Amino acid sequence: MIAFALYGATAVLCAVMALVVLRTGGAARADRRATGLALAVTALWSGAVAALGADTTLAWSLEVARNLAWIFALFRHFANDGRADRLRLVRQVVAALMMAEGLHFVLLASSWGSGQIETSALLGMLVAVGSLFLVHNLVVGASPSSRRLMAWNSGGLALFWLFELNLDTIAYLTGSAVFGLDILRALVVAAVAVAFGIGAAQGSSGLTFRPSRTVAFSTLSLGVLAVYFIAMVWLAGGAARMAGELARLTQVGFLLLAATAALVWLPSPRLRGTARVLALKHLFKHRYDYREEWLRFTGTLASAKESGAGLHERAVQSLADITDSPAGLLLMPTPDGDLALGAQWRWPDAEVPPRALPQALVRLLERHMLIIDLDEVRRGIDRFGEAELIPAWLREEPGAWAGVPLLHQDRLVGFAVLSRPQIARRLDWEDFDLLAIAGRQVASYLAEYASQEALQDAARFDEFNRRMAFVMHDIKNLSSQLGLLARNAERHAENPEFRKDMLLTLRNSADKLDALVARLGRYGSRAAPAAETVDLGALARTLATRAGPGRQLEILGEAHCAVLGNEEMLEQALTHLVQNAFDASAPGVPVMVEVATNGLRGTIAIVDAGHGMSAQFMRSDLFRPFVSTKEGGFGIGVCEAREHARAMGGRLEVESREGVGSRFTISLPLAEASRLIAGRAAGRLPAIPTDEKAA
């Protein structure tokens, strides 16, 4: 009763889904009518099983018709791309499957017995396996968009034929028809019908069948598995017919033989490689699947974090993977123009001399972009005169198989030596073409890597030169100050006040030289300067005392302003600015130093009434080294002052007008405000009350 209800419901569901497919399926889809026909025949079969039972002649006949209809529907799925030349092989497979399924009518016409049941089950197994092959090719060979559109249809077909394969296998092994799985069979058929109904509701654009090398390999693998499976079933059935100890001995012996063969075959890369070479040689026009090779090639070059190897080792590996070479060497140019060992991948025992390749061979490789087949060189074949230039160590190395020049803009940046693959074969035109293209890509990576290293070295030298320029600027200022002092001493040596000022100036100059020596000791270290409390008012007064004779430095603003900074760096920056202010001002005109508090920051400004600067100069050239408005100036002082201000966490601001003067202001965070903010962030100080915030 349950079987009657299930098969009756399945018949109705299949009929409804047939109408859905015929009405809602895209008109451009070639499988629409065939799928609707298959669902209609399935509905008739389900109705016959519900009314008469599964073991009647009508039910068996409709089951065969159902299978034929589903095979035809599967074939029409391949026709969605509209190209008959791609369907030639599929047509042959479908014709063979339909012929095998049609033999069931011959069995139905003969007397029904145990032998016919086994034969019918064997035919069903063959049809199911072949149909699963076609479903596999349908899915894998389609474009990504087509694969998404046909997901429900292909899933339904796979479920249908997989269940039929299991039923026929059980029937063959037991030797009798299977009627105990009727309920499950009805549910499977209903699920298949629902899947096709959902698939019909999807669009039909982009359906294209694109068979690939992967499809062929997968089909070949499935074919081997199917042959193995059928052989297992046949042998198991034959062993089951044997009696007594002979049957058990046969079964155990076959099991041990199969296990031994699997253990010997599966771990052997040589046997797998042999099978791959034979398949590529006899089944395909091209050896390589270029898409997969290029994806693997670029993935190897870019996998620095995953592999942990350097770029040079990954460059060798990327080329070796193309030809299945287990190891490789990379020879890199030396300053003398020869090539020496730069990196090795899985070839630690290679004996490479310091002068690995001569310059003459390098020039020949650059001129002809020649990939060297070392086996041909050993046989005496010489194409462009390279044979006599190949060094003895490379000829005598038995594992050396191929040499790939790495050319970047017709310049040799490396030479890769690939070891012999486990499956002995000769290099052919396809190897040469692919290795030549891959070699150029590797060369571009190596050239870019070398350029980045050169830029880093240049940046380090630039940093060193910039710091030395700062030192030269400071030495120039000290030299000018001491020269002025020596000239004045010739005229005022007898003046006691002058001698007093001269001693003070000499002491200040000695202090500056000591500070300069200390700075030179710190150059090369990128550590940030230690933060300390600096009184801007006291620093301004110190600058006034060091102004020197004939120069007047007036102090304005607050007498005390404690900021966070580095006293030595801040004094050095202000000394540059004060010196520039005096140089820009007329003789006898004072320079002002203004100390103020602005919010949470303290400021110290150097103000002069000199000739000023244009807006264009301030925007483009003020902070550029070696650009100055002074005759013979280095153009370093303002640049160094800004760098010192930034290093202390402050900033340098400039205001200037031509003919009016300039104002350079250094601002730094107030020491007390910084401590309060740091303490509140660490949770050591209470939060500000709401009323205080409002106030």
C-alpha positions as semicolon CSV with decimal commas, in nm:
position;residue;x (nm);y (nm);z (nm)
1;M;0,000;0,000;0,000
2;I;0,286;0,235;0,084
3;A;0,458;0,153;-0,246
4;F;0,134;0,221;-0,436
5;A;0,098;0,564;-0,271
6;L;0,460;0,659;-0,329
7;Y;0,471;0,553;-0,693
8;G;0,135;0,718;-0,758
9;A;0,257;1,045;-0,606
10;T;0,583;1,015;-0,803
11;A;0,386;0,967;-1,128
12;V;0,185;1,284;-1,062
13;L;0,498;1,477;-0,964
14;C;0,686;1,371;-1,277
15;A;0,394;1,469;-1,499
16;V;0,373;1,813;-1,333
17;M;0,749;1,865;-1,365
18;A;0,731;1,766;-1,733
19;L;0,481;2,046;-1,791
20;V;0,697;2,288;-1,591
21;V;1,004;2,204;-1,799
22;L;0,816;2,238;-2,130
23;R;0,655;2,568;-2,034
24;T;0,920;2,749;-1,830
25;G;1,244;2,613;-1,974
26;G;1,434;2,859;-2,189
27;A;1,349;2,830;-2,556
28;A;1,719;2,842;-2,646
29;R;1,801;2,533;-2,441
30;A;1,830;2,226;-2,660
31;D;1,753;1,987;-2,375
32;R;1,410;2,128;-2,291
33;R;1,192;1,893;-2,500
34;A;1,409;1,588;-2,436
35;T;1,395;1,647;-2,059
36;G;1,017;1,693;-2,072
37;L;0,983;1,367;-2,268
38;A;1,202;1,181;-2,017
39;L;0,992;1,309;-1,727
40;A;0,671;1,209;-1,907
41;V;0,795;0,854;-1,972
42;T;0,909;0,836;-1,608
43;A;0,557;0,935;-1,503
44;L;0,411;0,652;-1,715
45;W;0,658;0,405;-1,563
46;S;0,574;0,517;-1,209
47;G;0,203;0,483;-1,282
48;A;0,251;0,132;-1,424
49;V;0,449;0,026;-1,115
50;A;0,182;0,170;-0,888
51;A;-0,099;-0,007;-1,076
52;L;0,056;-0,341;-1,176
53;G;0,377;-0,379;-0,977
54;A;0,745;-0,357;-1,067
55;D;0,780;-0,721;-1,188
56;T;0,533;-0,702;-1,478
57;T;0,626;-0,696;-1,845
58;L;0,470;-0,353;-1,898
59;A;0,664;-0,204;-1,607
60;W;0,993;-0,356;-1,733
61;S;0,923;-0,225;-2,086
62;L;0,846;0,125;-1,960
63;E;1,161;0,115;-1,745
64;V;1,372;0,046;-2,053
65;A;1,193;0,326;-2,239
66;R;1,252;0,555;-1,941
67;N;1,626;0,486;-1,943
68;L;1,645;0,545;-2,318
69;A;1,464;0,876;-2,275
70;W;1,704;0,987;-1,999
71;I;2,006;0,894;-2,211
72;F;1,866;1,104;-2,495
73;A;1,799;1,393;-2,254
74;L;2,157;1,372;-2,131
75;F;2,279;1,387;-2,490
76;R;2,068;1,696;-2,560
77;H;2,236;1,874;-2,266
78;F;2,561;1,855;-2,461
79;A;2,392;2,018;-2,763
80;N;2,344;2,351;-2,586
81;D;2,659;2,494;-2,745
82;G;2,521;2,418;-3,093
83;R;2,842;2,271;-3,236
84;A;2,811;1,930;-3,396
85;D;3,187;1,870;-3,425
86;R;3,220;1,864;-3,047
87;L;2,933;1,615;-3,019
88;R;3,079;1,350;-3,248
89;L;3,243;1,153;-2,968
90;V;2,945;1,208;-2,739
91;R;2,715;1,075;-3,013
92;Q;2,915;0,757;-3,039
93;V;2,903;0,699;-2,664
94;V;2,530;0,771;-2,650
95;A;2,463;0,534;-2,942
96;A;2,653;0,257;-2,763
97;L;2,459;0,317;-2,442
98;M;2,123;0,317;-2,617
99;M;2,215;-0,002;-2,800
100;A;2,309;-0,168;-2,471
101;E;1,986;-0,053;-2,309
102;G;1,785;-0,169;-2,611
103;L;1,911;-0,525;-2,560
104;H;1,675;-0,543;-2,264
105;F;1,388;-0,578;-2,512
106;V;1,556;-0,891;-2,648
107;L;1,577;-1,029;-2,295
108;L;1,212;-0,943;-2,234
109;A;1,113;-1,131;-2,548
110;S;1,298;-1,446;-2,432
111;S;1,208;-1,669;-2,140
112;W;1,287;-1,492;-1,812
113;G;1,528;-1,669;-1,576
114;S;1,823;-1,623;-1,345
115;G;2,068;-1,599;-1,633
116;Q;1,867;-1,326;-1,799
117;I;1,849;-1,134;-1,470
118;E;2,228;-1,133;-1,438
119;T;2,268;-1,033;-1,803
120;S;2,012;-0,756;-1,764
121;A;2,186;-0,630;-1,449
122;L;2,524;-0,632;-1,625
123;L;2,382;-0,432;-1,916
124;G;2,227;-0,188;-1,668
125;M;2,559;-0,145;-1,493
126;L;2,732;-0,065;-1,822
127;V;2,464;0,189;-1,913
128;A;2,477;0,352;-1,569
129;V;2,857;0,380;-1,569
130;G;2,861;0,524;-1,921
131;S;2,591;0,774;-1,830
132;L;2,785;0,883;-1,523
133;F;3,087;0,941;-1,750
134;L;2,875;1,168;-1,966
135;V;2,739;1,356;-1,665
136;H;3,093;1,408;-1,542
137;N;3,206;1,545;-1,878
138;L;2,897;1,764;-1,899
139;V;2,978;1,934;-1,569
140;V;3,357;1,959;-1,582
141;G;3,380;2,057;-1,948
142;A;3,128;2,339;-1,924
143;S;3,213;2,702;-1,862
144;P;3,165;2,834;-1,505
145;S;2,840;3,010;-1,595
146;S;2,704;2,699;-1,769
147;R;2,807;2,485;-1,474
148;R;2,602;2,703;-1,241
149;L;2,299;2,696;-1,471
150;M;2,308;2,318;-1,509
151;A;2,381;2,241;-1,144
152;W;2,031;2,109;-1,066
153;N;1,999;1,913;-1,390
154;S;2,341;1,752;-1,361
155;G;2,279;1,675;-0,996
156;G;1,951;1,505;-1,081
157;L;2,111;1,300;-1,359
158;A;2,400;1,194;-1,134
159;L;2,160;1,089;-0,857
160;F;1,940;0,892;-1,099
161;W;2,219;0,694;-1,265
162;L;2,410;0,638;-0,944
163;F;2,105;0,481;-0,782
164;E;2,045;0,267;-1,090
165;L;2,409;0,151;-1,080
166;N;2,369;0,037;-0,720
167;L;2,043;-0,147;-0,798
168;D;2,193;-0,333;-1,094
169;T;2,506;-0,418;-0,898
170;I;2,303;-0,574;-0,618
171;A;2,089;-0,761;-0,869
172;Y;2,399;-0,898;-1,042
173;L;2,562;-1,011;-0,719
174;T;2,247;-1,169;-0,576
175;G;2,126;-1,319;-0,905
176;S;1,767;-1,204;-0,852
177;A;1,563;-0,894;-0,918
178;V;1,558;-0,639;-0,640
179;F;1,209;-0,551;-0,521
180;G;1,286;-0,456;-0,162
181;L;1,405;-0,106;-0,245
182;D;1,086;0,009;-0,415
183;I;1,013;0,278;-0,158
184;L;1,362;0,426;-0,180
185;R;1,350;0,409;-0,561
186;A;1,030;0,609;-0,571
187;L;1,178;0,875;-0,343
188;V;1,490;0,902;-0,560
189;V;1,288;0,943;-0,879
190;A;1,075;1,210;-0,709
191;A;1,389;1,398;-0,601
192;V;1,521;1,382;-0,958
193;A;1,197;1,526;-1,092
194;V;1,207;1,814;-0,842
195;A;1,570;1,888;-0,935
196;F;1,480;1,918;-1,304
197;G;1,186;2,141;-1,220
198;I;1,413;2,378;-1,030
199;G;1,673;2,368;-1,306
200;A;1,414;2,459;-1,568
201;A;1,334;2,781;-1,383
202;Q;1,690;2,909;-1,432
203;G;1,817;3,101;-1,733
204;S;1,978;2,944;-2,033
205;S;2,234;3,201;-2,147
206;G;2,597;3,110;-2,149
207;L;2,556;2,735;-2,191
208;T;2,875;2,622;-2,357
209;F;3,035;2,282;-2,359
210;R;3,412;2,316;-2,343
211;P;3,596;1,986;-2,315
212;S;3,943;2,022;-2,164
213;R;4,244;1,810;-2,087
214;T;4,126;1,774;-1,729
215;V;3,798;1,631;-1,855
216;A;3,979;1,376;-2,066
217;F;4,207;1,272;-1,781
218;S;3,911;1,249;-1,542
219;T;3,715;1,043;-1,793
220;L;4,011;0,815;-1,844
221;S;4,044;0,771;-1,468
222;L;3,675;0,695;-1,431
223;G;3,700;0,449;-1,719
224;V;3,983;0,266;-1,547
225;L;3,783;0,258;-1,226
226;A;3,478;0,129;-1,410
227;V;3,677;-0,149;-1,575
228;Y;3,826;-0,235;-1,239
229;F;3,481;-0,232;-1,078
230;I;3,328;-0,455;-1,344
231;A;3,627;-0,689;-1,324
232;M;3,581;-0,707;-0,947
233;V;3,215;-0,792;-0,986
234;W;3,286;-1,057;-1,248
235;L;3,564;-1,217;-1,048
236;A;3,362;-1,203;-0,728
237;G;3,071;-1,370;-0,906
238;G;3,300;-1,634;-1,052
239;A;3,461;-1,699;-0,716
240;A;3,118;-1,726;-0,555
241;R;3,028;-2,009;-0,795
242;M;3,328;-2,208;-0,683
243;A;3,278;-2,447;-0,401
244;G;3,461;-2,516;-0,077
245;E;3,822;-2,431;-0,012
246;L;3,889;-2,338;-0,374
247;A;3,646;-2,046;-0,357
248;R;3,794;-1,908;-0,035
249;L;4,151;-1,953;-0,162
250;T;4,065;-1,770;-0,486
251;Q;3,902;-1,478;-0,305
252;V;4,184;-1,433;-0,054
253;G;4,451;-1,469;-0,324
254;F;4,285;-1,211;-0,548
255;L;4,250;-0,968;-0,255
256;L;4,619;-1,000;-0,169
257;L;4,719;-0,960;-0,533
258;A;4,508;-0,643;-0,571
259;A;4,645;-0,494;-0,248
260;T;5,004;-0,567;-0,354
261;A;4,950;-0,410;-0,696
262;A;4,796;-0,100;-0,538
263;L;5,083;-0,061;-0,293
264;V;5,340;-0,096;-0,572
265;W;5,162;0,129;-0,823
266;L;5,027;0,420;-0,618
267;P;5,346;0,544;-0,444
268;S;5,560;0,511;-0,757
269;P;5,618;0,849;-0,928
270;R;5,797;0,671;-1,212
271;L;5,494;0,458;-1,302
272;R;5,259;0,755;-1,269
273;G;5,493;0,961;-1,483
274;T;5,510;0,686;-1,745
275;A;5,131;0,672;-1,764
276;R;5,114;1,050;-1,797
277;V;5,372;1,060;-2,076
278;L;5,195;0,782;-2,268
279;A;4,860;0,957;-2,232
280;L;5,004;1,290;-2,345
281;K;5,184;1,131;-2,637
282;H;4,897;0,926;-2,777
283;L;4,581;1,109;-2,668
284;F;4,662;1,479;-2,704
285;K;4,802;1,714;-2,960
286;H;4,976;1,927;-2,696
287;R;5,174;1,803;-2,399
288;Y;5,093;2,092;-2,166
289;D;4,772;2,232;-2,029
290;Y;4,892;2,591;-2,060
291;R;4,636;2,742;-1,828
292;E;4,720;2,506;-1,544
293;E;5,093;2,536;-1,605
294;W;5,081;2,914;-1,598
295;L;4,869;2,924;-1,284
296;R;5,112;2,692;-1,109
297;F;5,409;2,888;-1,244
298;T;5,286;3,226;-1,118
299;G;5,167;3,071;-0,792
300;T;5,516;2,933;-0,722
301;L;5,681;3,267;-0,793
302;A;5,439;3,450;-0,563
303;S;5,434;3,200;-0,275
304;A;5,706;3,362;-0,062
305;K;5,519;3,337;0,271
306;E;5,394;2,982;0,218
307;S;5,718;2,826;0,093
308;G;5,965;3,028;0,296
309;A;6,215;3,016;0,007
310;G;6,376;3,320;-0,149
311;L;6,289;3,454;-0,491
312;H;6,591;3,293;-0,658
313;E;6,501;2,945;-0,528
314;R;6,137;2,992;-0,626
315;A;6,245;3,104;-0,973
316;V;6,430;2,776;-1,024
317;Q;6,139;2,575;-0,884
318;S;5,883;2,744;-1,110
319;L;6,080;2,641;-1,420
320;A;6,157;2,292;-1,291
321;D;5,790;2,222;-1,221
322;I;5,706;2,276;-1,587
323;T;5,922;1,986;-1,702
324;D;5,877;1,777;-1,384
325;S;6,247;1,825;-1,305
326;P;6,325;1,730;-0,944
327;A;6,603;1,990;-0,897
328;G;6,764;2,294;-1,054
329;L;7,039;2,556;-1,036
330;L;7,038;2,931;-1,098
331;L;7,352;3,097;-1,233
332;M;7,371;3,475;-1,189
333;P;7,596;3,735;-1,358
334;T;7,905;3,854;-1,172
335;P;8,061;4,203;-1,198
336;D;8,318;4,054;-1,437
337;G;8,049;3,943;-1,683
338;D;8,075;3,570;-1,610
339;L;7,804;3,361;-1,448
340;A;7,838;3,206;-1,101
341;L;7,610;3,000;-0,880
342;G;7,334;3,221;-0,740
343;A;7,088;2,968;-0,596
344;Q;7,009;2,598;-0,597
345;W;6,683;2,413;-0,550
346;R;6,706;2,054;-0,423
347;W;7,054;2,016;-0,573
348;P;7,293;2,053;-0,278
349;D;7,564;1,822;-0,414
350;A;7,611;2,005;-0,746
351;E;7,977;2,099;-0,797
352;V;7,969;2,439;-0,967
353;P;8,300;2,622;-1,018
354;P;8,331;2,995;-0,937
355;R;8,333;3,074;-1,311
356;A;8,033;2,865;-1,412
357;L;7,970;3,001;-1,765
358;P;8,205;3,210;-1,981
359;Q;8,123;3,551;-2,124
360;A;8,123;3,419;-2,480
361;L;7,836;3,182;-2,399
362;V;7,650;3,464;-2,227
363;R;7,671;3,678;-2,541
364;L;7,557;3,384;-2,756
365;L;7,256;3,321;-2,531
366;E;7,160;3,689;-2,544
367;R;7,188;3,694;-2,923
368;H;6,994;3,375;-3,000
369;M;6,780;3,327;-2,685
370;L;6,887;2,963;-2,704
371;I;6,751;2,693;-2,473
372;I;7,027;2,435;-2,447
373;D;6,947;2,064;-2,468
374;L;7,247;1,920;-2,285
375;D;7,180;1,569;-2,415
376;E;7,217;1,702;-2,770
377;V;7,539;1,876;-2,671
378;R;7,672;1,546;-2,536
379;R;7,580;1,378;-2,865
380;G;7,780;1,639;-3,057
381;I;7,488;1,840;-3,197
382;D;7,582;2,209;-3,236
383;R;7,330;2,467;-3,358
384;F;7,488;2,811;-3,307
385;G;7,836;2,722;-3,186
386;E;7,731;2,669;-2,826
387;A;7,873;2,317;-2,797
388;E;8,235;2,427;-2,764
389;L;8,138;2,696;-2,510
390;I;7,958;2,462;-2,270
391;P;8,197;2,413;-1,974
392;A;8,320;2,068;-1,880
393;W;8,147;2,061;-1,540
394;L;7,807;2,103;-1,708
395;R;7,878;1,835;-1,969
396;E;7,997;1,588;-1,708
397;E;7,712;1,647;-1,464
398;P;7,484;1,347;-1,536
399;G;7,176;1,510;-1,389
400;A;7,199;1,828;-1,599
401;W;6,931;1,810;-1,868
402;A;6,834;2,156;-1,996
403;G;6,962;2,513;-1,972
404;V;6,714;2,802;-1,985
405;P;6,845;3,159;-2,040
406;L;6,660;3,426;-1,843
407;L;6,649;3,732;-2,067
408;H;6,513;4,072;-1,967
409;Q;6,512;4,328;-2,249
410;D;6,768;4,117;-2,439
411;R;7,001;4,116;-2,139
412;L;7,086;3,793;-1,957
413;V;6,996;3,822;-1,589
414;G;7,035;3,451;-1,512
415;F;7,068;3,099;-1,646
416;A;6,865;2,808;-1,505
417;V;6,997;2,453;-1,522
418;L;6,719;2,192;-1,489
419;S;6,785;1,837;-1,380
420;R;6,670;1,530;-1,569
421;P;6,306;1,427;-1,498
422;Q;6,236;1,084;-1,359
423;I;6,079;0,977;-1,688
424;A;6,351;0,998;-1,950
425;R;6,238;1,191;-2,258
426;R;6,367;1,441;-2,508
427;L;6,297;1,810;-2,517
428;D;6,069;1,908;-2,805
429;W;5,938;2,227;-2,959
430;E;5,662;2,259;-2,701
431;D;5,915;2,250;-2,417
432;F;6,127;2,512;-2,592
433;D;5,833;2,750;-2,647
434;L;5,696;2,724;-2,296
435;L;6,036;2,747;-2,125
436;A;6,131;3,050;-2,337
437;I;5,819;3,241;-2,231
438;A;5,849;3,132;-1,869
439;G;6,219;3,227;-1,870
440;R;6,137;3,581;-1,977
441;Q;5,877;3,608;-1,701
442;V;6,124;3,482;-1,440
443;A;6,382;3,727;-1,574
444;S;6,141;4,018;-1,522
445;Y;6,089;3,910;-1,159
446;L;6,464;3,888;-1,102
447;A;6,527;4,224;-1,269
448;E;6,258;4,391;-1,059
449;Y;6,403;4,233;-0,745
450;A;6,751;4,362;-0,834
451;S;6,608;4,709;-0,901
452;Q;6,437;4,715;-0,562
453;E;6,761;4,618;-0,389
454;A;6,945;4,892;-0,580
455;L;6,681;5,147;-0,477
456;Q;6,715;5,043;-0,113
457;D;7,092;5,082;-0,131
458;A;7,051;5,420;-0,299
459;A;6,808;5,526;-0,027
460;R;7,057;5,429;0,242
461;F;7,333;5,623;0,066
462;D;7,100;5,919;0,023
463;E;7,023;5,915;0,394
464;F;7,395;5,905;0,472
465;N;7,469;6,189;0,228
466;R;7,186;6,398;0,369
467;R;7,317;6,359;0,721
468;M;7,669;6,440;0,607
469;A;7,534;6,752;0,438
470;F;7,389;6,859;0,773
471;V;7,730;6,805;0,933
472;M;7,905;7,002;0,659
473;H;7,659;7,286;0,713
474;D;7,733;7,294;1,085
475;I;8,107;7,283;1,023
476;K;8,071;7,570;0,777
477;N;7,892;7,782;1,038
478;L;8,157;7,708;1,300
479;S;8,433;7,784;1,052
480;S;8,274;8,117;0,960
481;Q;8,232;8,207;1,326
482;L;8,592;8,120;1,413
483;G;8,724;8,304;1,105
484;L;8,531;8,617;1,203
485;L;8,668;8,585;1,556
486;A;9,027;8,558;1,428
487;R;8,990;8,866;1,209
488;N;8,847;9,073;1,496
489;A;9,124;8,953;1,728
490;E;9,382;9,119;1,507
491;R;9,219;9,457;1,571
492;H;9,076;9,423;1,923
493;A;9,315;9,185;2,096
494;E;9,405;9,451;2,357
495;N;9,039;9,513;2,451
496;P;8,951;9,327;2,774
497;E;8,580;9,312;2,683
498;F;8,666;9,161;2,346
499;R;8,889;8,901;2,508
500;K;8,602;8,813;2,740
501;D;8,360;8,773;2,446
502;M;8,627;8,580;2,251
503;L;8,669;8,326;2,533
504;L;8,291;8,284;2,554
505;T;8,269;8,235;2,178
506;L;8,553;7,980;2,181
507;R;8,384;7,791;2,461
508;N;8,056;7,787;2,271
509;S;8,235;7,671;1,956
510;A;8,405;7,391;2,148
511;D;8,068;7,285;2,289
512;K;7,920;7,282;1,941
513;L;8,209;7,070;1,813
514;D;8,157;6,824;2,098
515;A;7,788;6,808;2,019
516;L;7,870;6,758;1,651
517;V;8,100;6,468;1,732
518;A;7,825;6,314;1,945
519;R;7,579;6,350;1,657
520;L;7,823;6,181;1,421
521;G;7,837;5,888;1,659
522;R;7,459;5,860;1,650
523;Y;7,426;5,879;1,270
524;G;7,326;5,544;1,131
525;S;7,099;5,480;1,427
526;R;6,729;5,533;1,360
527;A;6,631;5,547;1,727
528;A;6,404;5,838;1,820
529;P;6,563;6,109;2,042
530;A;6,496;6,082;2,415
531;A;6,214;6,314;2,526
532;E;6,299;6,555;2,806
533;T;6,163;6,877;2,950
534;V;6,306;7,185;2,780
535;D;6,248;7,544;2,895
536;L;6,202;7,752;2,581
537;G;6,262;8,078;2,772
538;A;6,596;7,956;2,910
539;L;6,694;7,829;2,568
540;A;6,612;8,166;2,414
541;R;6,835;8,340;2,669
542;T;7,117;8,096;2,592
543;L;7,087;8,179;2,223
544;A;7,107;8,549;2,305
545;T;7,432;8,505;2,494
546;R;7,580;8,311;2,203
547;A;7,477;8,558;1,935
548;G;7,830;8,696;1,912
549;P;7,961;9,047;1,892
550;G;7,779;9,290;1,671
551;R;7,456;9,086;1,674
552;Q;7,152;9,169;1,881
553;L;6,895;8,903;1,974
554;E;6,585;9,036;2,154
555;I;6,365;8,805;2,362
556;L;5,988;8,860;2,372
557;G;5,695;8,679;2,534
558;E;5,694;8,444;2,828
559;A;6,001;8,396;3,048
560;H;5,934;8,024;3,100
561;C;5,762;7,763;2,881
562;A;5,834;7,392;2,951
563;V;5,787;7,163;2,651
564;L;5,873;6,802;2,570
565;G;6,165;6,766;2,327
566;N;6,538;6,714;2,300
567;E;6,742;7,014;2,413
568;E;7,039;6,941;2,191
569;M;6,832;6,895;1,873
570;L;6,613;7,195;1,951
571;E;6,914;7,417;2,014
572;Q;7,072;7,299;1,691
573;A;6,756;7,377;1,493
574;L;6,718;7,723;1,650
575;T;7,086;7,800;1,589
576;H;7,032;7,740;1,217
577;L;6,726;7,962;1,212
578;V;6,894;8,241;1,409
579;Q;7,198;8,227;1,181
580;N;6,975;8,250;0,873
581;A;6,783;8,542;1,029
582;F;7,101;8,741;1,089
583;D;7,224;8,663;0,737
584;A;6,894;8,787;0,588
585;S;6,888;9,108;0,799
586;A;7,078;9,431;0,749
587;P;7,376;9,494;0,980
588;G;7,271;9,629;1,318
589;V;6,904;9,524;1,280
590;P;6,803;9,300;1,572
591;V;6,646;8,955;1,542
592;M;6,364;8,871;1,782
593;V;6,296;8,544;1,965
594;E;5,935;8,511;2,082
595;V;5,829;8,246;2,337
596;A;5,457;8,175;2,383
597;T;5,200;7,917;2,488
598;N;4,934;7,821;2,237
599;G;4,675;7,580;2,380
600;L;4,849;7,254;2,462
601;R;5,167;7,347;2,279
602;G;5,458;7,579;2,340
603;T;5,609;7,783;2,059
604;I;5,936;7,959;1,996
605;A;5,957;8,188;1,693
606;I;6,258;8,347;1,520
607;V;6,149;8,676;1,358
608;D;6,362;8,894;1,132
609;A;6,305;9,207;0,924
610;G;6,515;9,089;0,633
611;H;6,445;9,063;0,262
612;G;6,191;8,782;0,303
613;M;6,095;8,503;0,062
614;S;5,845;8,464;-0,220
615;A;5,547;8,230;-0,194
616;Q;5,681;8,027;-0,487
617;F;6,015;7,977;-0,312
618;M;5,852;7,871;0,014
619;R;5,622;7,628;-0,165
620;S;5,881;7,464;-0,389
621;D;6,239;7,525;-0,275
622;L;6,255;7,628;0,091
623;F;6,294;7,276;0,231
624;R;6,495;7,134;-0,059
625;P;6,860;7,066;0,027
626;F;7,125;7,260;-0,165
627;V;6,880;7,533;-0,267
628;S;6,944;7,866;-0,092
629;T;6,881;8,239;-0,139
630;K;7,222;8,319;0,014
631;E;7,534;8,347;-0,194
632;G;7,738;8,032;-0,131
633;G;7,473;7,887;0,102
634;F;7,418;7,512;0,138
635;G;7,040;7,531;0,177
636;I;7,061;7,278;0,461
637;G;6,976;7,475;0,776
638;V;6,599;7,504;0,734
639;C;6,573;7,145;0,609
640;E;6,760;7,015;0,914
641;A;6,555;7,233;1,148
642;R;6,233;7,086;1,012
643;E;6,369;6,731;1,043
644;H;6,469;6,794;1,405
645;A;6,126;6,941;1,485
646;R;5,951;6,639;1,335
647;A;6,181;6,396;1,519
648;M;6,075;6,557;1,849
649;G;5,704;6,532;1,768
650;G;5,671;6,899;1,677
651;R;5,642;7,101;1,361
652;L;5,803;7,399;1,189
653;E;5,581;7,671;1,040
654;V;5,701;7,952;0,813
655;E;5,556;8,293;0,734
656;S;5,737;8,535;0,504
657;R;5,682;8,830;0,270
658;E;5,933;8,977;0,032
659;G;6,074;9,306;0,160
660;V;5,910;9,263;0,503
661;G;6,079;8,968;0,672
662;S;6,026;8,610;0,787
663;R;5,895;8,424;1,088
664;F;5,998;8,062;1,165
665;T;5,797;7,902;1,447
666;I;5,875;7,568;1,615
667;S;5,588;7,427;1,823
668;L;5,619;7,137;2,069
669;P;5,375;6,980;2,316
670;L;5,372;7,130;2,664
671;A;5,539;6,902;2,918
672;E;5,267;6,926;3,183
673;A;4,984;6,873;2,932
674;S;5,163;6,569;2,790
675;R;5,202;6,417;3,137
676;L;4,835;6,475;3,218
677;I;4,721;6,316;2,892
678;A;4,956;6,019;2,934
679;G;4,847;5,966;3,296
680;R;4,477;5,976;3,212
681;A;4,530;5,733;2,923
682;A;4,707;5,493;3,164
683;G;4,424;5,526;3,418
684;R;4,641;5,682;3,689
685;L;4,452;6,014;3,697
686;P;4,078;6,068;3,757
687;A;3,861;6,176;3,469
688;I;3,764;6,541;3,441
689;P;3,423;6,604;3,609
690;T;3,133;6,696;3,388
691;D;3,097;7,046;3,529
692;E;3,468;7,115;3,474
693;K;3,437;6,996;3,116
694;A;3,142;7,226;3,066
695;A;3,331;7,511;3,223
